[in-house]
Amino acid sequence: MSESSDISAMQPVNPKPFLKGLVNHRVGVKLKFNSTEYRGTLVSTDNYFNLQLNEAEEFVAGVSHGTLGEIFIRCNNVLYIRELPN
């Protein structure tokens, strides 16, 4: 199957229920810049899709730069959010 047919086979997801379903799960949050990703447990989200993570770890270009603990990520910086395996 080609990459373009993989993309066309994806179903749109309503973001609010998707995020609510990820609360208390491990997630990866990719930022729009610097190849930065934060991985941690999603504690909460608000109506603007701002995110609060606990036990967060910072990755730049796939390399860990340490554990940060509890962080807040403003919605306008987020490229995508994905659920991580436990």
C-alpha positions in Angstrom: 0.0 0.0 0.0 1.4 3.4 -0.9 1.9 6.2 1.5 -0.8 8.4 -0.1 -3.4 5.6 0.2 -2.4 5.2 3.9 -3.1 8.8 4.5 -6.4 8.7 2.7 -7.5 5.7 4.8 -7.1 7.6 8.1 -10.3 8.7 9.7 -10.7 12.2 11.2 -10.8 12.3 15.0 -12.6 14.8 17.1 -9.8 16.3 19.2 -11.7 17.0 22.5 -12.8 13.4 23.2 -9.4 12.1 21.9 -7.5 14.2 24.5 -9.9 13.4 27.3 -9.4 9.7 26.5 -5.6 10.2 26.9 -5.8 11.7 30.4 -3.7 9.5 32.8 -2.0 7.8 29.8 1.6 8.2 28.6 1.8 10.6 25.6 4.3 12.1 23.3 3.9 15.7 22.4 5.8 16.9 19.3 6.5 20.6 19.1 6.4 22.7 15.9 10.1 23.7 16.2 13.5 22.4 17.1 12.6 18.7 16.7 11.5 18.8 20.4 9.2 16.2 21.9 8.0 15.8 25.4 6.9 12.4 26.8 5.0 12.0 30.0 1.7 11.3 31.6 -1.1 13.6 30.5 -2.6 15.2 33.6 -5.1 17.6 32.1 -6.1 19.6 29.1 -8.4 22.7 28.8 -10.8 24.1 26.2 -7.9 25.6 24.3 -6.0 22.3 24.2 -3.2 23.5 26.5 -1.6 20.4 28.1 -0.2 19.5 31.5 2.2 16.6 31.7 3.7 14.9 34.7 6.9 12.9 34.8 7.9 14.7 31.6 11.1 14.0 29.7 12.5 16.2 27.0 13.8 14.7 23.7 15.5 16.8 21.0 16.1 15.0 17.7 15.3 11.8 19.5 17.9 12.2 22.2 16.9 12.5 25.8 17.9 15.8 27.5 16.6 14.8 31.0 13.5 14.6 33.1 11.7 17.8 33.8 8.9 16.6 36.1 5.6 18.5 35.7 5.3 20.9 32.7 2.6 22.9 30.9 2.6 23.1 27.1 0.8 26.0 25.4 -1.5 24.8 22.6 0.0 27.0 19.8 3.4 25.1 20.1 1.9 21.6 19.5 2.4 19.9 16.2 0.8 16.6 17.2 0.0 14.3 20.2 0.3 10.6 20.3 -0.3 7.9 22.8 2.8 6.0 23.9 2.9 2.3 24.9 3.2 1.7 28.7 
